């Protein structure tokens, strides 16, 4: 049987197996070095009980006790201090050296130490993962002794999550947060607005979320932020502007150039096809109108007020049919509004085409070959010529965006379609024949199909090779044009999300597939236990 440390994801920098076993049973003492750590210890006790059935005692402040678990923040710990701090930008504004940690398990107990609160939280998730993979002897878990030292190489590691094209519930978003916690990702980037709907209540603009439409109330959003914050995950809300604004314009037609709204089309594929219609008029927020700026200021102010994190995403992508000079004007002024409300703006890569101050955060998403060859991609050949022309115009500038990022000294979040998008179809048949219909339905057919190995080992600029880009973070992205349920979502996320969490954690060359494969395979029983649908990849199972 593999040592539990050999099955951890992300794999740690150092996992030193030792002699002996910790027998962890109900009522095992849990102690913390200071009272401020009690909430984290409570979370550990509850998660251990949910995952293993073993419930340690209620945490208390004090010295470590025999056979128990002790939590401590100690930045000067000798082992932790030897781990380099993360590079990049911390999504919550913390110092870059606060995510390092150690886990020491021996027959006398378990010591969990973090260089900061976030690092200690990582230590608790690793200890829980060790417990989940350990055998049970009677009423106790037998956790093999081990010393683990670890810390991320990259400070910003997240998931961009489209909650518009499928309207997920608050409870479902919380389950996604729990997945991010498990794989030590620390950003939930919520794509809240698009053509198909507006998913966040703005009390001063009730027409955005009319009765009968699904959206997150102020209470819902606060609960999502609180659940994430307790797990050291920063919520970065995205209000996508000036394109992808169909829902806003349907509610307030005066925001568009024509003052005429086209109806919201809930089906994502129908909405895409609508752009090819002869009577289609480009829909974007028109920066020449005063009412647009009143709207942007109201919305940004409302979102910023309920977002404790320092960043707010303004979108800026795919403003089809919008003249470049208007796009530049919109992006420039919107950045100013975001800063006036006390946040730092983040934008998709098209925002780099608007002159910016050094240090702007820009999310690189367009891969090296954004327009597939029609001969190789039959689905793309089916698209109307007008839509293909619009895509070609939008993507035609993409090749120059990295040069602009370098020239402007932009700080780059890597999310390229060819290395980070989780809505690409699966290339390999499922090991479970009944999943084949699901596999064929899910994933955008405009993207090349991928294997799990290709996702886990793809070459990423700045990771596998030197890059002049200042890559400060990595986000996987899941878009939901083909998603109809939470099960559909997790089928696309798993097992790819943990594979990309490993890439972001290391921020270096990909680990060998034969090291990653058993770690991924060991997650399947946990997903099944938690009722999560996942893709049963034969390659992960060693077939």
Buried (B, 14 or more C-beta within 10 A) or exposed (E): EEBBBBBBBBBBBBBEEEEEBBBBBEEBBBBBBEEEBBEBBBBBBEBBEEBBEBBBBEBEEEEBBEBBBBBBBBBEBEBBEEBEBBBBBBBBEBBBBBBBBBBBBBBBBBBBBBBBBBBBBBBBBBBBBBBBBBEEEEEBBBBBBBBBBBBBBBBBBBBBBBBBBBBBEBEBBBBBBBBBBBBBBBBBBBBBBBBBBBBBBBEEBEEBBEEEBEBBEBEBBEBBBEBBBBBBBBBBBBBBBBBBBBBBBBBBBBBBBEEEBBEBBEEBEEBBBBBBEEEBEBBBBBBEBEEBBEBBBBBBBBBBEBBEBBBBBBBBBBBBBBEEEBBBBBBBBBBEBBBEBEBBBBBBBBBBBBEBEEEBBBBBBBBEEBBBEEEEBEEBEEBBEEBBEBBEEBBEBBEEBBEBBBEBEBBBBBBBBBBBBBBBBBBBBBBEEEBEEBBEEBBBBBBBEBBBBBBBBBEBBBBBEEBEBBBBBBBBBBBBBBBEEBEBBBBBBBBBBBBBBBBBBBBEEBBEBEEBBBBBBBBBEBBEEBEBBBBBBBBBEEE
